[in-house]
């Protein structure tokens, strides 16, 4: 006697949510397919597929997470695959959530670190989604600082019923330091000022490697450091002042993990790191650093050709930070907004943003207090932004002028940035018909790219080569190709 296959149990949770959302079976299938397209997935579900899910069949792969996201968007509350009676999987939206509490933020970002440091290669293949920028940037803009981030047994009077620790706007360092005394050791390690200093030093080390050799050289080591060192600290014992400093330092390392992921073209993963860095910055009470994370997200959007989203992100950063920001920070925000307008071909808006950036930087004074993360933004960096913008607007003479100035001023340790600027200069020379000079510059950039682990560096060179195609029979181009071929 043959055994009957196990009978599936109808999925009443899914049925109830379909009714609440007002979806037809065909309508739900269509929305799942559309969301899949945002992630580069070619899904072909239909009303019959939904009928099978309602009868108890479990969709495979990332589909449960997509279905949950469809209902989240429709109903305005976060729903998981389990809430729909579906099996959990590696969700494509994991990491795009802007956590409601610091504790939830630690859970989300810790999960990202563990998956990324393991063998979850699919995490690095997840596509960037412009739609995933809207909710985090909005929640950061309208969100309030977390009242409490400390863990353990703080000094009496500093708990939920005691006085709130004030946070100094833009620095992430509270004025009141008595809240940082711990009378008894709580669960987990006790975090010290030395621990936070170590986190900051590690950030500087990895930044130096990234700037000189590309994100692919030490990215994995950085992620493992976050998993094995930073996460235990976040789950340790600390008071309010130390806690906010800790969240700030981890936010910086998480943004850097996103930056190195972006540099190797793991764009969906980078996007998730940036969102979580934004949330950690909020826990730190550091509004200014949150604006810098948004600027970083805008840069990624520019690189991927999403100019409108890039402009919106910089404007959210400007609105959230306000007019009291140091001139250097204001210049940075305006310059990155200009990059978005440049991608869109909006010459007037781009020029207006560049003028604001130049005026802001000119108003900076040597004694001004500048956040550590904005100190890189100087005349060389602004000239680089100007060169990129004018290149995008096909205004090649000013592009050459500013790119050459940037290369004159920029330190050689910033090798990848110099490579980008050299390609901009080569492209502008090509635009003016100066083929020999363009090819010589392009060959220098190709040599540099061959010595880095940076997909962005390679893509800059490839973009230049695509522009060379109309001149492929010219002697200078043939020589260029021979030199590049010799690099292997």
Order of alpha helices (4+ residues) and beta strands (2+ residues): alpha-alpha-alpha-alpha-alpha-alpha-beta-beta-alpha-alpha-alpha-alpha-alpha-alpha-alpha-alpha-alpha-alpha-alpha-alpha-alpha-alpha-alpha
